[in-house]
Amino acid sequence: MHLLGLVRDFGEGQREIARAVAGLPGVKMSNACWGSPDVFAVVEVSDQKDLNKLVMDKIQSIEGVGRTETHIALE
Protein backbone atom coordinates (compact mmCIF):
# COMPACT_ATOMS: atom_id res chain seq x y z
CA MET A 1 0.00 0.00 0.00
CA HIS A 2 1.53 3.30 -1.09
CA LEU A 3 0.33 6.64 0.12
CA LEU A 4 1.12 10.29 0.12
CA GLY A 5 0.91 11.88 3.53
CA LEU A 6 0.43 15.58 3.96
CA VAL A 7 1.46 17.07 7.28
CA ARG A 8 0.40 20.50 8.46
CA ASP A 9 2.64 22.17 11.00
CA PHE A 10 1.67 24.56 13.78
CA GLY A 11 4.69 26.81 13.92
CA GLU A 12 7.93 26.85 12.02
CA GLY A 13 9.30 23.35 12.48
CA GLN A 14 8.84 22.00 8.96
CA ARG A 15 12.42 20.81 8.53
CA GLU A 16 12.51 19.12 11.93
CA ILE A 17 9.16 17.43 11.29
CA ALA A 18 10.30 16.25 7.84
CA ARG A 19 13.46 14.75 9.39
CA ALA A 20 11.48 13.05 12.16
CA VAL A 21 9.00 11.59 9.66
CA ALA A 22 11.84 10.44 7.38
CA GLY A 23 13.25 8.34 10.23
CA LEU A 24 10.08 6.30 10.69
CA PRO A 25 9.79 2.73 9.36
CA GLY A 26 8.07 2.58 5.97
CA VAL A 27 8.75 6.20 5.02
CA LYS A 28 10.40 6.36 1.59
CA MET A 29 10.61 10.15 1.36
CA SER A 30 9.77 13.13 3.54
CA ASN A 31 10.35 16.74 2.52
CA ALA A 32 9.57 20.15 3.95
CA CYS A 33 7.73 22.31 1.41
CA TRP A 34 6.83 25.92 0.81
CA GLY A 35 3.12 26.62 0.98
CA SER A 36 0.54 24.23 2.24
CA PRO A 37 0.94 21.51 3.39
CA ASP A 38 4.24 21.97 5.15
CA VAL A 39 5.59 18.43 4.74
CA PHE A 40 5.00 15.76 2.10
CA ALA A 41 5.81 12.13 2.83
CA VAL A 42 5.64 9.04 0.65
CA VAL A 43 5.31 5.81 2.59
CA GLU A 44 4.86 2.12 1.90
CA VAL A 45 2.98 -0.08 4.35
CA SER A 46 1.59 -3.59 4.03
CA ASP A 47 -1.95 -2.97 5.20
CA GLN A 48 -4.39 -0.62 6.91
CA LYS A 49 -3.30 -1.74 10.37
CA ASP A 50 0.29 -0.66 9.66
CA LEU A 51 -1.00 2.58 8.13
CA ASN A 52 -2.99 3.36 11.27
CA LYS A 53 0.06 2.70 13.46
CA LEU A 54 2.31 4.88 11.32
CA VAL A 55 -0.01 7.85 10.93
CA MET A 56 -1.98 7.84 14.17
CA ASP A 57 0.63 6.54 16.60
CA LYS A 58 3.87 7.85 15.10
CA ILE A 59 3.42 10.85 12.78
CA GLN A 60 0.61 12.52 14.71
CA SER A 61 2.63 12.26 17.93
CA ILE A 62 5.56 14.27 16.53
CA GLU A 63 5.79 17.64 18.24
CA GLY A 64 4.49 20.41 15.97
CA VAL A 65 2.29 18.21 13.78
CA GLY A 66 -1.10 19.89 13.72
CA ARG A 67 -2.93 17.55 11.40
CA THR A 68 -2.37 15.00 8.68
CA GLU A 69 -4.08 14.10 5.43
CA THR A 70 -3.61 10.66 3.89
CA HIS A 71 -4.07 9.86 0.20
CA ILE A 72 -3.81 6.20 -0.81
CA ALA A 73 -2.48 5.41 -4.28
CA LEU A 74 -4.81 3.20 -6.29
CA GLU A 75 -2.14 1.61 -8.47
FIVO-947441 format. One line per 3 residues: their letters; for each residue x, y, z of N, C-alpha, C. Coordinates in steps of 0.001 Angstrom, whole numbers, plus 500000, padded with zeros to 6 digits. Example, Ala and Ser with C-alpha at 12.3 -4.5 7.8 and 13.67 -1.06 7.14 Angstrom:
AS = 513190,494310,507800,512300,495500,507800,513200,496700,507800 ~ 512850,497750,507080,513670,498940,507140,512900,500030,507870
END
This chain:
MHL = 500853,498834,500000,500000,500000,500000,500896,501225,500000 ~ 500763,502058,499000,501530,503297,498911,500609,504464,499222 ~ 501147,505466,499869,500325,506638,500122,501180,507879,500184
LGL = 500510,508974,499989,501119,510287,500119,500534,510911,501360 ~ 501378,511253,502308,500914,511882,503527,501220,513363,503485 ~ 500272,514139,503911,500432,515576,503963,500358,515999,505421
VRD = 501384,516686,505890,501457,517073,507284,501381,518585,507378 ~ 500512,519062,508230,500400,520497,508460,501001,520821,509825 ~ 501864,521800,509821,502643,522166,510998,502010,523370,511688
FGE = 502046,523373,513004,501665,524558,513779,502956,525193,514260 ~ 503442,526169,513553,504690,526815,513924,505646,526822,512757 ~ 506929,526758,513062,507934,526852,512018,508916,525694,512083
GQR = 508422,524499,512329,509299,523351,512477,509255,522385,511319 ~ 509003,522893,510107,508842,521996,508956,510038,521081,508736 ~ 511229,521632,508782,512424,520808,508532,512594,519730,509590
EIA = 512372,520098,510849,512506,519122,511927,511450,518033,511807 ~ 510231,518409,511463,509162,517427,511288,509493,516505,510121 ~ 509948,517065,509011,510296,516251,507840,511387,515248,508195
RAV = 512381,515668,508972,513461,514750,509385,512923,513662,510312 ~ 512043,514039,511232,511475,513052,512158,510630,512027,511405 ~ 509825,512489,510456,508996,511588,509658,509883,510674,508817
AGL = 510941,511222,508232,511842,510436,507378,512469,509268,508130 ~ 512633,509389,509432,513253,508341,510227,512313,507214,510643 ~ 511044,507323,510290,510075,506300,510689,510091,505121,509724
PGV = 509839,503913,510222,509792,502731,509357,508708,502873,508297 ~ 509039,502523,507058,508073,502576,505971,508074,503869,505190 ~ 508725,504904,505711,508754,506197,505019,509848,506152,503956
KMS = 509463,506372,502715,510398,506356,501594,510967,507735,501312 ~ 510189,508779,501607,510614,510147,501355,509808,511075,502248 ~ 510448,512113,502754,509767,513132,503544,510488,514446,503314
NAC = 509747,515456,502842,510353,516739,502519,509528,517896,503058 ~ 510224,518898,503599,509574,520150,503952,509277,520906,502658 ~ 508167,521624,502635,507732,522309,501413,507331,523745,501712
WGS = 507398,524579,500708,506833,525919,500808,505344,525803,500565 ~ 504568,526647,501194,503124,526622,500984,502458,525602,501886 ~ 501324,525148,501441,500542,524228,502241,500290,522949,501451
PDV = 500518,521806,502024,500944,521509,503387,502425,521792,503587 ~ 502861,521638,504802,504237,521968,505149,505227,520832,504905 ~ 504736,519596,504942,505590,518429,504743,504840,517418,503887
FAV = 505521,516870,502884,504996,515758,502095,505802,514516,502463 ~ 505120,513385,502567,505808,512129,502832,505218,511042,501946 ~ 506076,510211,501404,505644,509040,500649,506027,507828,501486
VEV = 505046,506975,501750,505305,505810,502589,504792,504544,501915 ~ 505320,503425,502368,504862,502125,501900,504606,501257,503121 ~ 503363,500801,503250,502977,499919,504346,502266,498704,503763
SDQ = 502185,497635,504553,501595,496406,504027,500080,496374,504094 ~ 499501,497078,505074,498049,497025,505205,497545,498206,506026 ~ 496223,498261,506203,495607,499385,506913,496025,499436,508379
KDL = 496258,498290,508972,496702,498256,510367,498045,498965,510518 ~ 498981,498673,509619,500288,499337,509661,500157,500825,509346 ~ 499252,501164,508443,499003,502576,508126,498501,503315,509359
NKL = 497543,502734,510055,497014,503362,511273,498120,503580,512296 ~ 498964,502574,512499,500060,502701,513456,501006,503831,513067 ~ 501363,503871,511788,502308,504878,511324,501742,506286,511472
VMD = 500552,506494,510936,499990,507851,510932,499503,508262,512317 ~ 498671,507442,512915,498024,507842,514167,498944,507753,515381 ~ 499780,506718,515424,500633,506542,516598,501981,507240,516476
KIQ = 502518,507312,515268,503872,507851,515100,503865,509298,514598 ~ 503328,509515,513386,503418,510846,512780,502633,511875,513584 ~ 501421,511545,513991,500610,512518,514709,501125,512806,516115
SIE = 502057,512001,516605,502630,512261,517927,503894,513116,517868 ~ 504370,513432,516666,505560,514274,516531,505209,515699,516932 ~ 506040,516280,517773,505791,517643,518238,505717,518602,517050
GVG = 504679,519421,517027,504494,520405,515970,503535,519965,514885 ~ 503227,518676,514799,502285,518209,513783,500888,518602,514225 ~ 500237,519426,513399,498902,519893,513724,497817,518988,513193
RTE = 498034,518472,511996,497067,517547,511403,497714,516846,510231 ~ 497138,515735,509831,497633,515003,508677,496495,514729,507711 ~ 496850,514555,506461,495920,514095,505433,496588,512902,504748
THI = 495831,511873,504483,496387,510664,503887,495687,510384,502581 ~ 496457,510161,501531,495926,509865,500205,496552,508545,499751 ~ 495711,507531,499572,496191,506203,499195,496241,506091,497676
ALE = 497370,505627,497160,497520,505413,495716,496736,504194,495302 ~ 496011,504313,494177,495189,503203,493710,496006,502162,492954 ~ 497047,502558,492278,497857,501609,491529,499324,501913,491691
END
